Every structure is written in structure tokens, then in C-alpha cells.
Amino acid sequence: MESKLSHYLNRYRKEGCLALVLFFVAFWTILFSRNTEASGFLQSLIESRFLSLRNLENLSRQVGMYGIFSLGMGLVIISGGIDLSVGSLMALFGTVFFFLLTGSHAWIPGMPWVPAIIVLLAFSAIVGMFHGWLIAKIRMPAFVVTLCGLLGYRGLAQTMTHDTAIGYYDAEFGIAGLESLLTGEILGLPAAFIAFLFVSAIVYYLLHLSVFGRYLLALGRNEQAASYSGINTKMIMALAYVICSILAAVSALFFALYTADVVPSIHGNFYELYAIAGAVLGGCSLRGGEGTVIGIILGTTVLLVLQNMVNLLGYDSSFSKVITALVILGGVLVDRFEIWKLVTRTKNNVA
Amino acid sequence: MSLLQLKRISKSFGPVQALDEVELEVEKGEVLGLIGENGAGKSTLMNILGGMFPPSSGQILLDGSSVAIHDAKAAERLGISFVHQELNLLDNIDIAGNIFLGREPKHFGCIDQRRLHDLSRPLLETLGLPIDPFTSVALLTNGQKQLVEIAKALSMDAKILILDEPTSSLTLQETDTLLRLAQKLRNQGMAIIFISHRLAEIETIADRVIALRDGRNAGGLKREEINRNAMISMMIGRELDEVYPKTKPSAESVILSVKDFSTRQWPNGGATFEIKSGEILGMAGLVGAGRSELAQALFGVDDSPSGFFEVESQSIPRGDVSRCIANGVFLAPEDRKSSGLVLEMSIRENMTLNSMKRFTRYLSIDFASEKENAEVWLREFGIKAPSTELVVGNLSGGNQQKVVLAKWMTLKPKVMIFDEPTRGIDMGAREEIYRSIAKLAETGCAILMISSDMEELLGMSHRIAVMREGSIAGILDKEAFSEEAIMQLAVREDLATSA
């Protein structure tokens, strides 16, 4: 019988490894962005640019905004699918939201910001249902469906804006409270980060405590066995896409207000790939059925801290992509080794 | 002196002792029946003889002199020919080419087609297969392919012919032909080692029988001693009666009633049958008769074009798994690994996957009661696992099947469908599963047991329904039980009588 401690170490070893990596990257950044004029080494670290209030605030906002849609992507990946349309949806949702505020598009009525948010979230749910229906019910490959989304939604946003930027300053109704809600601070923390904590808690409940999460893990592993257990696998699978789409919309709100105007051709470009990278680095398997909320959060955070490191330390930003790639590759490689260990353990048990 | 003598042959694969000092002798002009359960070591022994791998220890004597068989080629040179259970013919080459594969007669470096033809022709004729040797193998039936394999053995002047389950994929007619041929070859002086699960065939053809059990010799029978019961008790080490628990249907009330139920595979077929409370209805049939498809269609995981079924007089719509489950109709599927279980999940999680709603509290999964449930079933079924958190993929086949059983027992089945409940499971675990099925029947559950294992069907069932092409060809009562009666119903009459 293994001890409780070693049991937890074993169970959360992926997360533990990631936390170590995160700690290392952060420490490296602190070390090389330290205030050389400070008195004493420790003081110089505390006064490093990484630990400056401004940087931490910026970083936590980034973690918040990226984390929200990465969690949605994580659920889709755990179901055994993929959603390539997230980045383009980000552009489309931002565009639609601003049109809802300004009322300057022929098809979209203007409205105050509270109903606008509700309408946007409803719209995103419908988009998610559409994906879920095509993938779970019609059984089209998730890759193809969302690849079409990747191309189509951005194109749609560009068409709607005639390929120019769109802002919200000429809003039809008052926007009092909108900016402070989405870009302000609560208890000294950026609103996006607070929202992220909130979303994390919900997704944690969904994945690890609720029946939905158990079903999602089961169907990601073995859809046939799940349906033989009487699980409505189509519904569960479709729900994953709906949640992913809604969380993309929530992120889109923060991004849109953060950038203040949306340029559909570049807004949210490649975000789906960051989300996939974060989830995979965090221990989600693209074969499905594997992944934890803590892992996805850590994976996303590692990627953002890496980015932050490159910015702060003035490394060549082109090279940062190489570093990111190597970190992801290394992370997945370690994962492979664990699978290898698992296989050998199975053999020992049988013998 | 015997033609072939195996002395104290042992073979181990890592820690697993597959063969332990096995002895075997074959005389010239003799058919030796080799019997044993799955995993008893028959195939290992024959593979050693066929040169697939060497024994760990022991001696092989051919005509009294010790020989070493390093590879398949060496076995061929010594006159040992092995016809495998899975046919090893190349579909894209003609018969003659297959017979002489690797030994083609050549003429200036090219294959001498004429000689190939002339050499093959008489071989095929001795086997009663008057077909042009240049016919493509793809056009042959399984029985004819088997004959081509034997022709190949003859072409190598085999003295010893090993037939491993030669009839497993043959029709009755083809089986008959094959058995007659084996007798003919024996009369010509060939030594034949005949491996089969079909004891009736062994009874017909064998001059002597040797049984293996758990990698050891489990006794032998002379010609006059050969009978079914003697063979079975050698194979399993005790009397047959002890393996299958005796049960009686508890009441006359009909639990499951199926009417004209068709499957996607046989849309024009229609199965009609009833199962009473506490009754075990065995379901026999050939591969492809649609038994598993029927089970899946009843359970609702597969589509069904037409038909009705009722549980306790309540009609259940087709193709609705959740309604099936709500009405207590459950399926333990044929393929445990891909349909019955999520192998990567723990025992605890697998056991509640179908009954999650019972294990929730305040909108969240109640992990403690889940664990408690798993512990109860681990004890109840004697599942050998260190903890409820063990990943199911690490369990043996027998224990996996018990997890599947436990999963459905939690929901108190009214109708339980077992599809090949003991496939790939060793004898010890099988008995436990039989006991569990019997126990379930005693609670009044109606049981449909699909099986290709005749012993199991005959031993467990109260009645046996035989399926053919998606319909029930007949239902046998206990008094009418026999392997022959089942086969007769399972095979199409026109095939059995013509040709």
C-alpha cells in the first residue's frame, strides 16, 4: 500500500513538474530583471521588474484573458475533439459586441451594454451548439468543422467591418460601468483575472466534481464504452463545444475592451493554438480523456510567463517562439515517458 | 519405436511457465487427438514442434534420434508440417503458387508454370479437390483453403501433420470431408496430431487422445476409452457437473418478450422469443448469424429496423439505451475492452459509470459512496485488486468481466444479456462467473446468454435458442440438448445437404 503523500505526488506529478518549470522561469526572469541599484541581493530581486506592480498586474490580466478560453479548449480536448475556431471567434465576437453597442450595422440592433453582453453570450452558445451538432450528431470530424470556423468566422467579421477597425466610443447608449467591469480592478486585481478565478472554479466543478465531467472523461477515453453505459455521449460532447464557445465569448469581451478597438484581420490571431498548446502542456492528451483544470491553468500560465520573460529581458522576440516550442515539446515528451512507465507497470501487474 | 517422441518438454516465457515437462508420442499411421482448455499449452507445444521457438528444456526424438528444430524450415525438412488455425495462404496468388511458395520449380530463373501445374494437380486430386491449380485462392471457401494447406504439407513429403483447430471455420460438409481425408492420410501411414475444441470430431477420428492442463500432461485415453465426458474431465481436472451450477427457473412469469426483432445486419430477419423469470436462455449460432447484433439492437446501442420487445409487459422503444437501462435491461457486451469498460479508468469509476445519478450529492459526485460501492463488489465477487483506484486495464480478463457484472448488478437487472461472458477467461475465473450468473438467475432475473462455447451453452442454459441469419431457427428444451441438434439448426439446410 502506498502512502498518502506518495499517492498524491504520483497523481499530480504532471502538475508538480509544471509548477517547477513555472517557478524556474519566474525565478530566472526575476534574477535577470533585478534592480541592480538596490541595496543587497534580496532587495534587488524584490525590486525586479518582473515583480513590479505594473508587470504583475499586466501578467495576471493576460493569464485571466488567455486562461478563460484555454479552459474551454481544455474541455473540448478532453472530449477527444479540438476547436480551431477559437481565435477567429474572438474576432467575430468582439466585432459583434461592438456592433451591438454602436448599432452601426444594418443587421444588428444597438442596445445598452448589459443586454448586449447577454445577447453575445447567447449568440456564442448557438455557435457552440452548431459545432456540437455537426461534430457529435452528424459526426463530422471536429478538425474539419472548426477549421471551417477558423476561416469563416474571421472572414465574416472582416466582411461586416469592411476590413477596418471597429471601436465602441460612438455607442448608442451609455456605457457607464462597462469599462470598469471589464478593464478595471477589483480588490487590486484586474477584472479579467477575477473572472478567470470564477470561471476556473466553475470548470473545476464541472470537470472534477460533477457527473458531466465524469462522462466527459469517459467518452474522451472510450466513446463506445460510455454509450454502452447509457451515457448520452452526443449531448455531452456537444456541451463541451458549447462551453468552449461561451468561454471564448467571455474572453472576447475582455480582449475587445482591452484593445479598445477590434481589427478583425488580426484580432485573436492564433489564439486557438495558444490554447491548444497550454492545454497540451498542462497534461491534456489530444487522444482525449485526460486532463485537469490545474494542469490547463499551469500550462497556460507557463506560456505567458515565458512570453513575459522574453519581453522583460529583451530577448529577440522571434526567438521566443522557438523557446515556447521547445518547452511544449519537452512537456509532451515527459508525458510520453509517463505513459511508457504506465505500460511497464501494467505488465508487471499481469505477470 | 515411435515416430515422434517429445520428452520432458518445458517452456517458459519470462516468469510464465507455459509447459512443464510435457511428454507426447505419435506413431506412424495414427491420429493423435490433442485437447485442452485455452491456455493449456497446446499451441506452445505445437509451436515448438513447428520450429517457431525452441523449448527451454527437453528432448525431441524423431525415429529414435534426437533432433533440434531451430526454425520452420528445419521442421519442414524433418517432415513436420503445421497447418495453422489462421490460414496462411496468400490471396493474391493462385493455388499452385501457394503450394510451392518458396520452392517454385524454375526454368532459367523463371517459374516453370507447366511443372508447377503438373506437380500440383495430383496433390489436389488426392485431396478430392478437382480444381484447376491456377485458380486464385481468393475464390476458394475456407474448407478448400484448408485443403490447399494440406496439399502444401503433402508436397513437402510430410510424415507428421499438425492440424490446429482445422474445422473451426468450416461448414459441417467441409468438416466431414476434412475428417475423411485425415483418415485416408492416416491409412497411408501419416502421423497426424489433431487439435480441436470440438470433442465430437476427436471422438470420431482420434486413435488416441492426450490432454494438457495448465502446461502439464493431464492424462491420455486409448481408442476404446475415448468419450466426451472422459475428455472433459481430463481437460478441466474434475467432473463436468461441478463446473456448471444447477439452477431452476423460479417462476412461470415471462419477464422478457421479444417479437420479430430485426437487426441492421439482417433487416429481413426477426427474432421472437420469451424468457421467464429466473430462466437462462442460451443463444447459439454461427459467426455472422446476428446474435451480437441482436443483443446490441435490443439494448439500443445499435439500430433496429423493426420489432417489439416488452419487459414485464411494458413495451420499450427500439434504439433507446437509457429507456432500456431505466427498465432494467442490461448488456454485458462481447468486447469488454472496447465496449464494456473504459480501461483507463479506475474500478471505482467504471462500476458507477452507468448509475452515476445514484452516486451524487448536492450536485456533485459522492466519491465516498462510490468507493464504498466498489469495495462491496470487490468483496462480493472476489475481484483480485489491491484497491478500488486500480485502473481496470491492469486487471485480468476474468476480473474485468466481474467489474462489468458488478457495474450492472448495482442497478438490479431484470433482464441481463451476456454476450460471450467467458471469452478469453481462464477456467477458474469462468466458474466464478458461472456462479454469479446462476446467482443472478436465482434472484428472478431473466438471462440471455449468447455464447459460442458449446459446453457453456449446454451446461448453463435452461433452453437454447439457435439463431440463423437474424432469425431464431429453433429453440431447444433441456431434453433435446445436443451439439448436433444445435449445429443442425445453426447451419442452413440447403448448405448442409447439398454440395
Interface residues (C-beta under 8 A of the other chain):
Chain A: M1 Y205 L209 S210 V211 R214 Y215 L217 A218 R221 N222 Q224 A225 A226 S227 Y228 S229 G230 I231 N232 G289 E290 R345 T346 N349 V350 A351
Chain B: G14 P15 V16 F299 V301 V321 S322 C324 I325 L331 P333 S338 S339 G340 L341 V342 L343 E344 M345 E349 L353 N354 M356 K357 T360 L363 S364 I365 P386 S387 G393 N394 S396 K407
